[in-house]
Amino acid sequence: MNSPLLDKSLDFATKIVLFYESFSKSRKDTTIAKQLLRSATSIGANINEAVYGNSKADFISKLHIALKETGESIYWLTLLQRTSLIDYDYSELLFLADEIRRMLIASLNTAKEKSS
């Protein structure tokens, strides 16, 4: 299955996992980074479930969950950026998350138009 959204979410999750590994080596308290890891890896998992969903309603529901997880990931990235717990350029991760967010919104709008 060729899905640019799924590919992009997998790229994002991969970058977050690598970021988390780097972050956890430099800090003792990784609470915020763990929250980011959970939400960021959930995005692609929910998109994958949507792609293989049983119905249009299931597809839309899973994309909504992925959108919420994307918003949460952006929140944690922004918080990490503002706290400067480690010296890191968050711009690439924030850009990629925002790109996924925009793609999810467009996909949801298209799916909702086709189901009405």
C-alpha positions in Angstrom: 0.0 0.0 0.0 1.5 3.3 -1.1 0.4 6.1 1.3 2.4 9.3 1.5 0.7 10.1 4.9 1.7 6.7 6.3 5.2 7.1 5.0 5.5 10.6 6.5 4.2 9.5 9.8 6.7 6.6 9.9 9.5 9.0 9.1 8.3 11.3 11.9 8.1 8.3 14.4 11.6 7.2 13.4 13.0 10.7 14.0 11.2 10.9 17.4 12.5 7.5 18.5 16.1 8.6 17.6 15.5 12.0 19.4 14.2 10.1 22.5 17.3 7.9 22.6 19.5 10.9 22.4 17.4 12.8 25.0 17.3 10.0 27.5 21.1 9.7 27.5 21.5 13.3 28.4 18.7 13.8 31.0 17.5 11.8 34.0 13.9 13.0 33.9 12.4 11.9 30.6 8.7 12.4 31.5 8.0 14.9 28.7 10.1 13.0 26.1 8.2 9.8 27.0 4.9 11.5 26.4 6.2 12.7 23.1 7.4 9.2 22.2 4.0 7.8 22.9 2.0 10.4 21.0 4.3 10.6 18.0 4.5 6.8 17.5 0.7 6.6 17.9 0.1 8.8 14.8 1.4 6.3 12.3 -0.2 3.4 14.1 -3.6 5.0 13.9 -3.1 6.0 10.2 -2.2 2.4 9.5 -5.3 1.2 11.3 -7.3 3.7 9.2 -5.9 2.4 6.0 -6.9 -1.1 6.9 -10.2 -0.1 8.6 -13.5 -2.0 8.1 -15.6 1.0 7.1 -15.5 4.7 6.2 -16.6 5.6 9.7 -13.7 3.5 11.1 -11.3 5.2 8.7 -12.5 8.7 9.8 -12.4 7.8 13.5 -8.8 6.5 13.3 -7.7 9.6 11.3 -9.3 11.8 14.0 -7.3 10.0 16.7 -4.1 10.4 14.6 -4.9 14.1 14.3 -5.3 14.4 18.1 -2.0 12.6 18.6 -0.3 14.9 16.1 -1.6 17.9 18.1 -0.3 16.4 21.3 3.1 15.7 19.7 3.3 19.4 18.6 2.5 20.4 22.2 5.3 18.3 23.7 7.8 19.4 21.1 7.0 23.0 21.7 7.3 22.5 25.5 10.6 20.8 25.1 11.8 23.6 22.8 10.7 26.3 25.3 12.2 24.6 28.3 15.6 24.1 26.6 16.2 20.9 28.5 18.7 19.9 25.9 20.3 21.9 23.1 18.4 20.7 20.0 17.0 22.2 16.9 13.3 21.3 17.0 12.4 23.0 13.8 12.6 19.9 11.6 10.4 17.9 13.9 7.9 20.7 14.3 7.7 21.2 10.6 7.2 17.5 9.9 4.5 17.3 12.6 2.7 20.3 11.1 2.9 18.8 7.7 1.3 15.6 9.0 -1.3 17.6 10.7 -2.2 19.5 7.5 -2.3 16.2 5.5 -4.6 14.6 8.1 -7.0 17.6 8.0 -7.1 17.4 4.2 -7.7 13.6 4.3 -10.4 14.0 6.9 -12.1 16.7 4.8 -12.0 14.5 1.7 -13.3 11.4 3.5 -16.1 13.3 5.1 -17.1 14.9 1.7 -17.2 11.4 0.1 -19.3 9.9 2.9 -22.0 12.6 2.8 
